[in-house]
Amino acid sequence: MSTREAGPDADADVDVDVDVDLDVDAGTHTGADADAHTGADPSTSPAAHPGADAGPWLDPGPFLRGVAWLDGGRPVRADPADTMRLPWDTGERATLPIGVRLEFTAPGTRAVEIHYRATVPGPTDALRDLAHGFALWDRHGVVGELYTEPAAEAVVRLELPGGSGPFTIHPPETQSPLILGLRGIGGPLAPAPPATRWVVHGDSITEGWWSTRPAHGWPSVAGRALGWDTVNLGYAGAARGELACAEQLAGLPADALTLAFGTNCWSRVPFSAPLLYETTRAFLELVRQGHPRTPLLLLSPVLRPDAERTPNKLGATLGALRDAMERATRERIAAGDERLVLLPGRELLGPEHLADGLHPNDAGHRTLGLAVATAMKRAGFGSG
């Protein structure tokens, strides 16, 4: 299982140079900015009474980032009008608001309060005592963290360090938080400026498993390095090239896209190499029907030592499956898709980067995120 939000320690600073060596096959392209604001219901019954210097409760919608779809005001990570075509495991993971966060500026503001609802595990649940953790970041790194007792509804206050920001707050995403409202203490809050909207599709590695914080998963690392609004569509245990997912991606607004699936095609649902080759071709074709010129990077599976040379039930090693995905992508690039980039995943991580032989640890997520950011910059994604 994931160790995210399991303790008080934090990665300090992720605002670093993203120029690292890697192997990239690419066309050329440019990006574009998009407004990712969404709507949500503001708080009507806040639980805190901070005094006369508290601002009004604000609708969280304009402050939310990383939102793909809304279902009754709640951020979800699959199209709520199209869930019946998705596998059960994909639909289940899509209910968690992975990567959804608050971003704002706060000139002269001492603190911010957040009114939220969240899931509280039952008395026999193994995670019943897991605290609700909120992490405050600025552009240099983590500023502070706050841990509270699990509560179905609560108001939390995070002190701000001074300066106007922008600031980011990562809520306890695995407890399915619904932000009801936020307000400034001692000064105003304003939504952070919109950024390039980057939609990332993948499996548990993309979802961020075995990173110790929501902000430490590789899509978050890459998004900060690029200054982009990361929309995380990673589905633990899933992302096996489901074509319904490709069609949903085709209909989702995006300024840039990344596909990072394939690992679960080795064992969870075994694929042969020819099957994954054709699946990759079909997946790319369907995404391109909705995003014919959107910058698109395909990241092939990263190292998995136990699977690299071990055949699955259909006789395919992970190495053979990776080769099939890369061949399908290179062929499409050669056929004229100038805004498609291939980032081969095999050499990006070593065994020391894996927490359990499969999922990256924090250092692995950081390494992978910076490699992806570098590939995008070199291909021209970061120039828009």
Secondary structure, 3 states (H helix, E strand, C coil): CCCCCCCCCCCCCCCCCCCCCCCCEECCCCCCCCCCCCCCCCCCCCCCCCCCCECCCECCHHHEECCCEEECCEEECCCCCCHHHCCHHHHHHHCCCCCCEEEEECCCCCEEEEEEECCCCCCCCCCCCCCEEEEEEECCEEEEEEEECCCCEEEEEEECCCCCCCEEEECCHHHCCEEEEEEEECCCCEECCCCCEEEEEECHHHHCCCCCCHHHCHHHHHHHHHCCEEEEEECCCCCCCCHHHHHHHHCCCCCEEEEECCHHHCCCCCCCHHHHHHHHHHHHHHHHHHCCCCCEEEECCCCCCCCCCCCCCCCCCHHHHHHHHHHHHHHHHHCCCCCEEEECCCCCCCHHHECCCCCECHHHHHHHHHHHHHHHHHHCHHHC
